Amino acid sequence: MQSVKLRFARRFPRVEWHATGHVWQRRYWDHIIRNDNDLQRHLDYIHYNPVKHGLAKAVADYRWSSFGEYFQRGMYLAGWGETMPRGIEGLVPE
């Protein structure tokens, strides 16, 4: 992961860097997905995160989300994410 981040940062135009002067979040952490349940929990976290942080009112409203694709494939039901999904609280550090 460190190698990927380093190569990307070297190629990423500096004008695009945030005011902090670096590309990556300082608190980045990685996680090995251990099974299908673990994968689903992390996908739920990723898809619900824009709502949690006030970037969208509904999961499907966040234009950069992959949620619509997963919904089309039948991996999520209509109305998913109207409330915080169970199992994602404390999934990653705040």
Long-range contacts (C-beta under 8 A, 24 or more apart in sequence): 1-30, 27-93, 29-92, 29-93, 31-92, 41-87, 41-88, 41-91, 42-91, 43-70, 43-75, 44-85, 44-87, 44-88, 45-88, 45-91, 45-92, 47-76, 47-81, 48-81, 48-84, 48-85, 48-88, 51-81, 52-84, 58-82
